[in-house]
Amino acid sequence: MTQMLLSELTTAAVGGPAGNYVEARTEAEIIDAVRSADAAGEKLLIIGGGSNLLISDDGFPGTVVKIASEGFAVNSEDSCGGVSVVVQAGHNWDALVEHSVLHAWSGLEALSGIPGATGATPVQNVGAYGADVSQTIAAVRTWDRERNAVQTFTNSELKFGYRESILKQTTVEGSPRYVVLTVEFQLPLGRMSAPVRYAELARALGVEAGKRAYSNDVRREVLRLRGSKGMVLDAADRDTYSTGSFFTNPIVPADQAAGLPENAPKYPAGSDGLVKLSAAWLIDQAGFGKGFGLEESSVSGGRASLSTKHTLAITNRGSASAEDMLAIAREVRAGVVERFGIELHPEPLLIGVNL
């Protein structure tokens, strides 16, 4: 065990030292590391790609387990049932998506360019451009820390919702009850994508919303669109030093949505009359434009700011602390409440800090 600065393991590049640090490269090593921490009564933090964490400048006092298992196995592949592929939790997500497109496995292409590890995707029900992983996940194999046993969840048992799952619901401050070991995807075979549901992506592809396009074209356009918003990791681009979207899109009752301006983006969110709003639109219309916070006179001293490409991301401009990034988040959240009466909620896990 060696001390590790958690800023080196997160895409926001903030976070103090780990009390203990273990890199687990196999399923057996993951289980052993988790059981050892639990037996010692230590706090536990699981890190995959580190793209959805904002960690205290004081670090994490317990054991940090870096999930570094890689690889995948094709269980079956035929023209009727498609392909069943079981992926190790630490496997790079975009590498899996790229492989799926190159091998004519359909369904993941719209999720191109999302940073992080595959094991994290079911926790948040990761999604973008009208797709999310709940549409393709067949099962998730986990280590249940309460029962001290392996637990496999089927898709329906995972209780997927918008950026939600049973895995997330049972996680407290980055410490999950269920540690993901592998994720099984069931994907149709073919070079055509899943139906393109997102209007901006459909326009970029020159197809009608709901129609299909070639998966490699979808991947190319998604990478281009994400790149234009600073949402594809690039060591030379400070706009990509972030947790991705910092706030989730609010889901509110229809009467509350009706009080917003007519041009406010609104989308149906379930059968009970709820409406999903655009957090980016609310932030911008509350007066927080791209690059907000870059001025040295700002609450973060210019060390953190909203991305210059996208108002949903809070970025580390080079020397930001976790508190600098939270200062921007607090000001934005308060401004949206003041302007629209809607409270935004953070998407990343906040470890040792509060918004």
Secondary structure, DSSP 8 states (H G I E B T S, - for coil): ----BGGGSSTT----BEEEEEEE-SHHHHHHHHHHHHHTT--EEEESS-TTEEE-TT-EEEEEEEE----EEEEEEETTTEEEEEEETTSBHHHHHHHHHHTTB-S-GGGTT--SBGGGHHHHT-EETTEEGGGTEEEEEEEETTTTEEEEEETGGG--BTTB-HHHHTEETTEESEEEEEEEEEE-BSSB-S----HHHHHHHTS-TT---BHHHHHHHHHHHHHHTT-S--TT-GGGSEEEESB---EEEHHHHHTS-TTS-EEE-STTSEEEE-HHHHHHHTT--TTTT-STTSTTTTSEEE-SS-TTEEEE-SS--HHHHHHHHHHHHHHHHHHHS----BSSEEES---
